[in-house]
Amino acid sequence: MSETVQPLGSRVLVLVLAQENRTASGLVIPDTAKEKPQRGEVVAIGDDTETIKVKVGERVLFPKYTGTEIKIDDKDHLIIESTDLLAVLRDGAAA
């Protein structure tokens, strides 16, 4: 069964993006040596649209130890205050 999570207030639901398992030179990084992920994709936003500055589908950068971790359909998600988000990640092309 698939759950739907709708954040409340100024919170956003972020799908945590997986980190690369190998270094540039090809060495495999074990799970114990990986850093906590800091990138994700906004999946849902709360109802406080005046405070929330991101849109669903945008990739964002967030602090390492923030938010509430939840699993939805076996994927890691975070519920984060929108003010805790650090940046929106954009492609290299100028907008």
Phi and psi restraints in degrees (range 20) as a CNS / XPLOR table:
assign (resid 1 and name C) (resid 2 and name N)
       (resid 2 and name CA) (resid 2 and name C) 1.0 -95.2 20.0 2
assign (resid 2 and name N) (resid 2 and name CA)
       (resid 2 and name C) (resid 3 and name N) 1.0 131.1 20.0 2
assign (resid 2 and name C) (resid 3 and name N)
       (resid 3 and name CA) (resid 3 and name C) 1.0 -96.6 20.0 2
assign (resid 3 and name N) (resid 3 and name CA)
       (resid 3 and name C) (resid 4 and name N) 1.0 150.5 20.0 2
assign (resid 3 and name C) (resid 4 and name N)
       (resid 4 and name CA) (resid 4 and name C) 1.0 -113.2 20.0 2
assign (resid 4 and name N) (resid 4 and name CA)
       (resid 4 and name C) (resid 5 and name N) 1.0 128.9 20.0 2
assign (resid 4 and name C) (resid 5 and name N)
       (resid 5 and name CA) (resid 5 and name C) 1.0 -115.8 20.0 2
assign (resid 5 and name N) (resid 5 and name CA)
       (resid 5 and name C) (resid 6 and name N) 1.0 123.7 20.0 2
assign (resid 5 and name C) (resid 6 and name N)
       (resid 6 and name CA) (resid 6 and name C) 1.0 -114.0 20.0 2
assign (resid 6 and name N) (resid 6 and name CA)
       (resid 6 and name C) (resid 7 and name N) 1.0 109.9 20.0 2
assign (resid 6 and name C) (resid 7 and name N)
       (resid 7 and name CA) (resid 7 and name C) 1.0 -63.1 20.0 2
assign (resid 7 and name N) (resid 7 and name CA)
       (resid 7 and name C) (resid 8 and name N) 1.0 153.2 20.0 2
assign (resid 7 and name C) (resid 8 and name N)
       (resid 8 and name CA) (resid 8 and name C) 1.0 -107.5 20.0 2
assign (resid 8 and name N) (resid 8 and name CA)
       (resid 8 and name C) (resid 9 and name N) 1.0 154.4 20.0 2
assign (resid 8 and name C) (resid 9 and name N)
       (resid 9 and name CA) (resid 9 and name C) 1.0 62.9 20.0 2
assign (resid 9 and name N) (resid 9 and name CA)
       (resid 9 and name C) (resid 10 and name N) 1.0 -131.0 20.0 2
assign (resid 9 and name C) (resid 10 and name N)
       (resid 10 and name CA) (resid 10 and name C) 1.0 -98.6 20.0 2
assign (resid 10 and name N) (resid 10 and name CA)
       (resid 10 and name C) (resid 11 and name N) 1.0 24.8 20.0 2
assign (resid 10 and name C) (resid 11 and name N)
       (resid 11 and name CA) (resid 11 and name C) 1.0 -92.1 20.0 2
assign (resid 11 and name N) (resid 11 and name CA)
       (resid 11 and name C) (resid 12 and name N) 1.0 155.9 20.0 2
assign (resid 11 and name C) (resid 12 and name N)
       (resid 12 and name CA) (resid 12 and name C) 1.0 -128.0 20.0 2
assign (resid 12 and name N) (resid 12 and name CA)
       (resid 12 and name C) (resid 13 and name N) 1.0 149.2 20.0 2
assign (resid 12 and name C) (resid 13 and name N)
       (resid 13 and name CA) (resid 13 and name C) 1.0 -100.6 20.0 2
assign (resid 13 and name N) (resid 13 and name CA)
       (resid 13 and name C) (resid 14 and name N) 1.0 123.2 20.0 2
assign (resid 13 and name C) (resid 14 and name N)
       (resid 14 and name CA) (resid 14 and name C) 1.0 -120.1 20.0 2
assign (resid 14 and name N) (resid 14 and name CA)
       (resid 14 and name C) (resid 15 and name N) 1.0 128.3 20.0 2
assign (resid 14 and name C) (resid 15 and name N)
       (resid 15 and name CA) (resid 15 and name C) 1.0 -81.0 20.0 2
assign (resid 15 and name N) (resid 15 and name CA)
       (resid 15 and name C) (resid 16 and name N) 1.0 120.4 20.0 2
assign (resid 15 and name C) (resid 16 and name N)
       (resid 16 and name CA) (resid 16 and name C) 1.0 -73.8 20.0 2
assign (resid 16 and name N) (resid 16 and name CA)
       (resid 16 and name C) (resid 17 and name N) 1.0 125.3 20.0 2
assign (resid 16 and name C) (resid 17 and name N)
       (resid 17 and name CA) (resid 17 and name C) 1.0 -83.3 20.0 2
assign (resid 17 and name N) (resid 17 and name CA)
       (resid 17 and name C) (resid 18 and name N) 1.0 135.0 20.0 2
assign (resid 17 and name C) (resid 18 and name N)
       (resid 18 and name CA) (resid 18 and name C) 1.0 -66.7 20.0 2
assign (resid 18 and name N) (resid 18 and name CA)
       (resid 18 and name C) (resid 19 and name N) 1.0 147.5 20.0 2
assign (resid 18 and name C) (resid 19 and name N)
       (resid 19 and name CA) (resid 19 and name C) 1.0 -88.4 20.0 2
assign (resid 19 and name N) (resid 19 and name CA)
       (resid 19 and name C) (resid 20 and name N) 1.0 160.0 20.0 2
assign (resid 19 and name C) (resid 20 and name N)
       (resid 20 and name CA) (resid 20 and name C) 1.0 -65.6 20.0 2
assign (resid 20 and name N) (resid 20 and name CA)
       (resid 20 and name C) (resid 21 and name N) 1.0 138.2 20.0 2
assign (resid 20 and name C) (resid 21 and name N)
       (resid 21 and name CA) (resid 21 and name C) 1.0 -88.8 20.0 2
assign (resid 21 and name N) (resid 21 and name CA)
       (resid 21 and name C) (resid 22 and name N) 1.0 -8.9 20.0 2
assign (resid 21 and name C) (resid 22 and name N)
       (resid 22 and name CA) (resid 22 and name C) 1.0 -129.5 20.0 2
assign (resid 22 and name N) (resid 22 and name CA)
       (resid 22 and name C) (resid 23 and name N) 1.0 151.7 20.0 2
assign (resid 22 and name C) (resid 23 and name N)
       (resid 23 and name CA) (resid 23 and name C) 1.0 -80.4 20.0 2
assign (resid 23 and name N) (resid 23 and name CA)
       (resid 23 and name C) (resid 24 and name N) 1.0 173.6 20.0 2
assign (resid 23 and name C) (resid 24 and name N)
       (resid 24 and name CA) (resid 24 and name C) 1.0 -60.9 20.0 2
assign (resid 24 and name N) (resid 24 and name CA)
       (resid 24 and name C) (resid 25 and name N) 1.0 -29.4 20.0 2
assign (resid 24 and name C) (resid 25 and name N)
       (resid 25 and name CA) (resid 25 and name C) 1.0 -87.2 20.0 2
assign (resid 25 and name N) (resid 25 and name CA)
       (resid 25 and name C) (resid 26 and name N) 1.0 -1.7 20.0 2
assign (resid 25 and name C) (resid 26 and name N)
       (resid 26 and name CA) (resid 26 and name C) 1.0 100.7 20.0 2
assign (resid 26 and name N) (resid 26 and name CA)
       (resid 26 and name C) (resid 27 and name N) 1.0 1.0 20.0 2
assign (resid 26 and name C) (resid 27 and name N)
       (resid 27 and name CA) (resid 27 and name C) 1.0 -73.4 20.0 2
assign (resid 27 and name N) (resid 27 and name CA)
       (resid 27 and name C) (resid 28 and name N) 1.0 137.9 20.0 2
assign (resid 27 and name C) (resid 28 and name N)
       (resid 28 and name CA) (resid 28 and name C) 1.0 -81.6 20.0 2
assign (resid 28 and name N) (resid 28 and name CA)
       (resid 28 and name C) (resid 29 and name N) 1.0 131.6 20.0 2
assign (resid 28 and name C) (resid 29 and name N)
       (resid 29 and name CA) (resid 29 and name C) 1.0 -96.5 20.0 2
assign (resid 29 and name N) (resid 29 and name CA)
       (resid 29 and name C) (resid 30 and name N) 1.0 119.2 20.0 2
assign (resid 29 and name C) (resid 30 and name N)
       (resid 30 and name CA) (resid 30 and name C) 1.0 -70.3 20.0 2
assign (resid 30 and name N) (resid 30 and name CA)
       (resid 30 and name C) (resid 31 and name N) 1.0 155.3 20.0 2
assign (resid 30 and name C) (resid 31 and name N)
       (resid 31 and name CA) (resid 31 and name C) 1.0 -56.1 20.0 2
assign (resid 31 and name N) (resid 31 and name CA)
       (resid 31 and name C) (resid 32 and name N) 1.0 -33.9 20.0 2
assign (resid 31 and name C) (resid 32 and name N)
       (resid 32 and name CA) (resid 32 and name C) 1.0 -69.6 20.0 2
assign (resid 32 and name N) (resid 32 and name CA)
       (resid 32 and name C) (resid 33 and name N) 1.0 -20.5 20.0 2
assign (resid 32 and name C) (resid 33 and name N)
       (resid 33 and name CA) (resid 33 and name C) 1.0 -100.1 20.0 2
assign (resid 33 and name N) (resid 33 and name CA)
       (resid 33 and name C) (resid 34 and name N) 1.0 -6.7 20.0 2
assign (resid 33 and name C) (resid 34 and name N)
       (resid 34 and name CA) (resid 34 and name C) 1.0 -73.4 20.0 2
assign (resid 34 and name N) (resid 34 and name CA)
       (resid 34 and name C) (resid 35 and name N) 1.0 145.9 20.0 2
assign (resid 34 and name C) (resid 35 and name N)
       (resid 35 and name CA) (resid 35 and name C) 1.0 -83.1 20.0 2
assign (resid 35 and name N) (resid 35 and name CA)
       (resid 35 and name C) (resid 36 and name N) 1.0 159.3 20.0 2
assign (resid 35 and name C) (resid 36 and name N)
       (resid 36 and name CA) (resid 36 and name C) 1.0 -65.5 20.0 2
assign (resid 36 and name N) (resid 36 and name CA)
       (resid 36 and name C) (resid 37 and name N) 1.0 134.0 20.0 2
assign (resid 36 and name C) (resid 37 and name N)
       (resid 37 and name CA) (resid 37 and name C) 1.0 -62.3 20.0 2
assign (resid 37 and name N) (resid 37 and name CA)
       (resid 37 and name C) (resid 38 and name N) 1.0 149.7 20.0 2
assign (resid 37 and name C) (resid 38 and name N)
       (resid 38 and name CA) (resid 38 and name C) 1.0 -128.9 20.0 2
assign (resid 38 and name N) (resid 38 and name CA)
       (resid 38 and name C) (resid 39 and name N) 1.0 7.3 20.0 2
assign (resid 38 and name C) (resid 39 and name N)
       (resid 39 and name CA) (resid 39 and name C) 1.0 -120.6 20.0 2
assign (resid 39 and name N) (resid 39 and name CA)
       (resid 39 and name C) (resid 40 and name N) 1.0 147.4 20.0 2
assign (resid 39 and name C) (resid 40 and name N)
       (resid 40 and name CA) (resid 40 and name C) 1.0 -161.6 20.0 2
assign (resid 40 and name N) (resid 40 and name CA)
       (resid 40 and name C) (resid 41 and name N) 1.0 177.8 20.0 2
assign (resid 40 and name C) (resid 41 and name N)
       (resid 41 and name CA) (resid 41 and name C) 1.0 -121.2 20.0 2
assign (resid 41 and name N) (resid 41 and name CA)
       (resid 41 and name C) (resid 42 and name N) 1.0 131.5 20.0 2
assign (resid 41 and name C) (resid 42 and name N)
       (resid 42 and name CA) (resid 42 and name C) 1.0 -69.0 20.0 2
assign (resid 42 and name N) (resid 42 and name CA)
       (resid 42 and name C) (resid 43 and name N) 1.0 124.1 20.0 2
assign (resid 42 and name C) (resid 43 and name N)
       (resid 43 and name CA) (resid 43 and name C) 1.0 -103.2 20.0 2
assign (resid 43 and name N) (resid 43 and name CA)
       (resid 43 and name C) (resid 44 and name N) 1.0 -36.0 20.0 2
assign (resid 43 and name C) (resid 44 and name N)
       (resid 44 and name CA) (resid 44 and name C) 1.0 -153.5 20.0 2
assign (resid 44 and name N) (resid 44 and name CA)
       (resid 44 and name C) (resid 45 and name N) 1.0 153.4 20.0 2
assign (resid 44 and name C) (resid 45 and name N)
       (resid 45 and name CA) (resid 45 and name C) 1.0 -125.5 20.0 2
assign (resid 45 and name N) (resid 45 and name CA)
       (resid 45 and name C) (resid 46 and name N) 1.0 156.6 20.0 2
assign (resid 45 and name C) (resid 46 and name N)
       (resid 46 and name CA) (resid 46 and name C) 1.0 -75.0 20.0 2
assign (resid 46 and name N) (resid 46 and name CA)
       (resid 46 and name C) (resid 47 and name N) 1.0 -173.4 20.0 2
assign (resid 46 and name C) (resid 47 and name N)
       (resid 47 and name CA) (resid 47 and name C) 1.0 -91.7 20.0 2
assign (resid 47 and name N) (resid 47 and name CA)
       (resid 47 and name C) (resid 48 and name N) 1.0 -0.1 20.0 2
assign (resid 47 and name C) (resid 48 and name N)
       (resid 48 and name CA) (resid 48 and name C) 1.0 -89.8 20.0 2
assign (resid 48 and name N) (resid 48 and name CA)
       (resid 48 and name C) (resid 49 and name N) 1.0 74.8 20.0 2
assign (resid 48 and name C) (resid 49 and name N)
       (resid 49 and name CA) (resid 49 and name C) 1.0 -69.2 20.0 2
assign (resid 49 and name N) (resid 49 and name CA)
       (resid 49 and name C) (resid 50 and name N) 1.0 -17.6 20.0 2
assign (resid 49 and name C) (resid 50 and name N)
       (resid 50 and name CA) (resid 50 and name C) 1.0 -72.8 20.0 2
assign (resid 50 and name N) (resid 50 and name CA)
       (resid 50 and name C) (resid 51 and name N) 1.0 -33.0 20.0 2
assign (resid 50 and name C) (resid 51 and name N)
       (resid 51 and name CA) (resid 51 and name C) 1.0 -87.7 20.0 2
assign (resid 51 and name N) (resid 51 and name CA)
       (resid 51 and name C) (resid 52 and name N) 1.0 -36.0 20.0 2
assign (resid 51 and name C) (resid 52 and name N)
       (resid 52 and name CA) (resid 52 and name C) 1.0 -79.0 20.0 2
assign (resid 52 and name N) (resid 52 and name CA)
       (resid 52 and name C) (resid 53 and name N) 1.0 122.6 20.0 2
assign (resid 52 and name C) (resid 53 and name N)
       (resid 53 and name CA) (resid 53 and name C) 1.0 -105.3 20.0 2
assign (resid 53 and name N) (resid 53 and name CA)
       (resid 53 and name C) (resid 54 and name N) 1.0 5.1 20.0 2
assign (resid 53 and name C) (resid 54 and name N)
       (resid 54 and name CA) (resid 54 and name C) 1.0 -113.7 20.0 2
assign (resid 54 and name N) (resid 54 and name CA)
       (resid 54 and name C) (resid 55 and name N) 1.0 162.8 20.0 2
assign (resid 54 and name C) (resid 55 and name N)
       (resid 55 and name CA) (resid 55 and name C) 1.0 -119.7 20.0 2
assign (resid 55 and name N) (resid 55 and name CA)
       (resid 55 and name C) (resid 56 and name N) 1.0 157.6 20.0 2
assign (resid 55 and name C) (resid 56 and name N)
       (resid 56 and name CA) (resid 56 and name C) 1.0 -59.1 20.0 2
assign (resid 56 and name N) (resid 56 and name CA)
       (resid 56 and name C) (resid 57 and name N) 1.0 134.2 20.0 2
assign (resid 56 and name C) (resid 57 and name N)
       (resid 57 and name CA) (resid 57 and name C) 1.0 99.4 20.0 2
assign (resid 57 and name N) (resid 57 and name CA)
       (resid 57 and name C) (resid 58 and name N) 1.0 -16.4 20.0 2
assign (resid 57 and name C) (resid 58 and name N)
       (resid 58 and name CA) (resid 58 and name C) 1.0 -76.4 20.0 2
assign (resid 58 and name N) (resid 58 and name CA)
       (resid 58 and name C) (resid 59 and name N) 1.0 143.7 20.0 2
assign (resid 58 and name C) (resid 59 and name N)
       (resid 59 and name CA) (resid 59 and name C) 1.0 -89.7 20.0 2
assign (resid 59 and name N) (resid 59 and name CA)
       (resid 59 and name C) (resid 60 and name N) 1.0 136.4 20.0 2
assign (resid 59 and name C) (resid 60 and name N)
       (resid 60 and name CA) (resid 60 and name C) 1.0 -130.3 20.0 2
assign (resid 60 and name N) (resid 60 and name CA)
       (resid 60 and name C) (resid 61 and name N) 1.0 161.6 20.0 2
assign (resid 60 and name C) (resid 61 and name N)
       (resid 61 and name CA) (resid 61 and name C) 1.0 -113.3 20.0 2
assign (resid 61 and name N) (resid 61 and name CA)
       (resid 61 and name C) (resid 62 and name N) 1.0 133.8 20.0 2
assign (resid 61 and name C) (resid 62 and name N)
       (resid 62 and name CA) (resid 62 and name C) 1.0 -136.2 20.0 2
assign (resid 62 and name N) (resid 62 and name CA)
       (resid 62 and name C) (resid 63 and name N) 1.0 160.9 20.0 2
assign (resid 62 and name C) (resid 63 and name N)
       (resid 63 and name CA) (resid 63 and name C) 1.0 -62.6 20.0 2
assign (resid 63 and name N) (resid 63 and name CA)
       (resid 63 and name C) (resid 64 and name N) 1.0 155.5 20.0 2
assign (resid 63 and name C) (resid 64 and name N)
       (resid 64 and name CA) (resid 64 and name C) 1.0 -59.3 20.0 2
assign (resid 64 and name N) (resid 64 and name CA)
       (resid 64 and name C) (resid 65 and name N) 1.0 -44.3 20.0 2
assign (resid 64 and name C) (resid 65 and name N)
       (resid 65 and name CA) (resid 65 and name C) 1.0 -116.4 20.0 2
assign (resid 65 and name N) (resid 65 and name CA)
       (resid 65 and name C) (resid 66 and name N) 1.0 75.3 20.0 2
assign (resid 65 and name C) (resid 66 and name N)
       (resid 66 and name CA) (resid 66 and name C) 1.0 -140.3 20.0 2
assign (resid 66 and name N) (resid 66 and name CA)
       (resid 66 and name C) (resid 67 and name N) 1.0 160.6 20.0 2
assign (resid 66 and name C) (resid 67 and name N)
       (resid 67 and name CA) (resid 67 and name C) 1.0 76.9 20.0 2
assign (resid 67 and name N) (resid 67 and name CA)
       (resid 67 and name C) (resid 68 and name N) 1.0 179.2 20.0 2
assign (resid 67 and name C) (resid 68 and name N)
       (resid 68 and name CA) (resid 68 and name C) 1.0 -111.2 20.0 2
assign (resid 68 and name N) (resid 68 and name CA)
       (resid 68 and name C) (resid 69 and name N) 1.0 123.0 20.0 2
assign (resid 68 and name C) (resid 69 and name N)
       (resid 69 and name CA) (resid 69 and name C) 1.0 -81.5 20.0 2
assign (resid 69 and name N) (resid 69 and name CA)
       (resid 69 and name C) (resid 70 and name N) 1.0 132.9 20.0 2
assign (resid 69 and name C) (resid 70 and name N)
       (resid 70 and name CA) (resid 70 and name C) 1.0 -139.8 20.0 2
assign (resid 70 and name N) (resid 70 and name CA)
       (resid 70 and name C) (resid 71 and name N) 1.0 157.8 20.0 2
assign (resid 70 and name C) (resid 71 and name N)
       (resid 71 and name CA) (resid 71 and name C) 1.0 -111.4 20.0 2
assign (resid 71 and name N) (resid 71 and name CA)
       (resid 71 and name C) (resid 72 and name N) 1.0 130.7 20.0 2
assign (resid 71 and name C) (resid 72 and name N)
       (resid 72 and name CA) (resid 72 and name C) 1.0 -128.1 20.0 2
assign (resid 72 and name N) (resid 72 and name CA)
       (resid 72 and name C) (resid 73 and name N) 1.0 122.2 20.0 2
assign (resid 72 and name C) (resid 73 and name N)
       (resid 73 and name CA) (resid 73 and name C) 1.0 51.1 20.0 2
assign (resid 73 and name N) (resid 73 and name CA)
       (resid 73 and name C) (resid 74 and name N) 1.0 43.5 20.0 2
assign (resid 73 and name C) (resid 74 and name N)
       (resid 74 and name CA) (resid 74 and name C) 1.0 62.7 20.0 2
assign (resid 74 and name N) (resid 74 and name CA)
       (resid 74 and name C) (resid 75 and name N) 1.0 22.2 20.0 2
assign (resid 74 and name C) (resid 75 and name N)
       (resid 75 and name CA) (resid 75 and name C) 1.0 -117.9 20.0 2
assign (resid 75 and name N) (resid 75 and name CA)
       (resid 75 and name C) (resid 76 and name N) 1.0 141.6 20.0 2
assign (resid 75 and name C) (resid 76 and name N)
       (resid 76 and name CA) (resid 76 and name C) 1.0 -77.4 20.0 2
assign (resid 76 and name N) (resid 76 and name CA)
       (resid 76 and name C) (resid 77 and name N) 1.0 131.1 20.0 2
assign (resid 76 and name C) (resid 77 and name N)
       (resid 77 and name CA) (resid 77 and name C) 1.0 -131.2 20.0 2
assign (resid 77 and name N) (resid 77 and name CA)
       (resid 77 and name C) (resid 78 and name N) 1.0 160.4 20.0 2
assign (resid 77 and name C) (resid 78 and name N)
       (resid 78 and name CA) (resid 78 and name C) 1.0 -128.6 20.0 2
assign (resid 78 and name N) (resid 78 and name CA)
       (resid 78 and name C) (resid 79 and name N) 1.0 141.8 20.0 2
assign (resid 78 and name C) (resid 79 and name N)
       (resid 79 and name CA) (resid 79 and name C) 1.0 -103.6 20.0 2
assign (resid 79 and name N) (resid 79 and name CA)
       (resid 79 and name C) (resid 80 and name N) 1.0 117.4 20.0 2
assign (resid 79 and name C) (resid 80 and name N)
       (resid 80 and name CA) (resid 80 and name C) 1.0 -126.5 20.0 2
assign (resid 80 and name N) (resid 80 and name CA)
       (resid 80 and name C) (resid 81 and name N) 1.0 144.1 20.0 2
assign (resid 80 and name C) (resid 81 and name N)
       (resid 81 and name CA) (resid 81 and name C) 1.0 -64.5 20.0 2
assign (resid 81 and name N) (resid 81 and name CA)
       (resid 81 and name C) (resid 82 and name N) 1.0 134.8 20.0 2
assign (resid 81 and name C) (resid 82 and name N)
       (resid 82 and name CA) (resid 82 and name C) 1.0 -60.4 20.0 2
assign (resid 82 and name N) (resid 82 and name CA)
       (resid 82 and name C) (resid 83 and name N) 1.0 -28.3 20.0 2
assign (resid 82 and name C) (resid 83 and name N)
       (resid 83 and name CA) (resid 83 and name C) 1.0 -73.7 20.0 2
assign (resid 83 and name N) (resid 83 and name CA)
       (resid 83 and name C) (resid 84 and name N) 1.0 -14.4 20.0 2
assign (resid 83 and name C) (resid 84 and name N)
       (resid 84 and name CA) (resid 84 and name C) 1.0 -82.4 20.0 2
assign (resid 84 and name N) (resid 84 and name CA)
       (resid 84 and name C) (resid 85 and name N) 1.0 -15.6 20.0 2
assign (resid 84 and name C) (resid 85 and name N)
       (resid 85 and name CA) (resid 85 and name C) 1.0 -65.9 20.0 2
assign (resid 85 and name N) (resid 85 and name CA)
       (resid 85 and name C) (resid 86 and name N) 1.0 139.4 20.0 2
assign (resid 85 and name C) (resid 86 and name N)
       (resid 86 and name CA) (resid 86 and name C) 1.0 -93.2 20.0 2
assign (resid 86 and name N) (resid 86 and name CA)
       (resid 86 and name C) (resid 87 and name N) 1.0 -38.6 20.0 2
assign (resid 86 and name C) (resid 87 and name N)
       (resid 87 and name CA) (resid 87 and name C) 1.0 -164.2 20.0 2
assign (resid 87 and name N) (resid 87 and name CA)
       (resid 87 and name C) (resid 88 and name N) 1.0 159.7 20.0 2
assign (resid 87 and name C) (resid 88 and name N)
       (resid 88 and name CA) (resid 88 and name C) 1.0 -100.0 20.0 2
assign (resid 88 and name N) (resid 88 and name CA)
       (resid 88 and name C) (resid 89 and name N) 1.0 131.7 20.0 2
assign (resid 88 and name C) (resid 89 and name N)
       (resid 89 and name CA) (resid 89 and name C) 1.0 -91.6 20.0 2
assign (resid 89 and name N) (resid 89 and name CA)
       (resid 89 and name C) (resid 90 and name N) 1.0 125.9 20.0 2
assign (resid 89 and name C) (resid 90 and name N)
       (resid 90 and name CA) (resid 90 and name C) 1.0 -118.8 20.0 2
assign (resid 90 and name N) (resid 90 and name CA)
       (resid 90 and name C) (resid 91 and name N) 1.0 159.2 20.0 2
assign (resid 90 and name C) (resid 91 and name N)
       (resid 91 and name CA) (resid 91 and name C) 1.0 -65.0 20.0 2
assign (resid 91 and name N) (resid 91 and name CA)
       (resid 91 and name C) (resid 92 and name N) 1.0 162.4 20.0 2
assign (resid 91 and name C) (resid 92 and name N)
       (resid 92 and name CA) (resid 92 and name C) 1.0 -62.8 20.0 2
assign (resid 92 and name N) (resid 92 and name CA)
       (resid 92 and name C) (resid 93 and name N) 1.0 -21.1 20.0 2
assign (resid 92 and name C) (resid 93 and name N)
       (resid 93 and name CA) (resid 93 and name C) 1.0 -70.9 20.0 2
assign (resid 93 and name N) (resid 93 and name CA)
       (resid 93 and name C) (resid 94 and name N) 1.0 141.7 20.0 2
assign (resid 93 and name C) (resid 94 and name N)
       (resid 94 and name CA) (resid 94 and name C) 1.0 -69.8 20.0 2
assign (resid 94 and name N) (resid 94 and name CA)
       (resid 94 and name C) (resid 95 and name N) 1.0 139.4 20.0 2
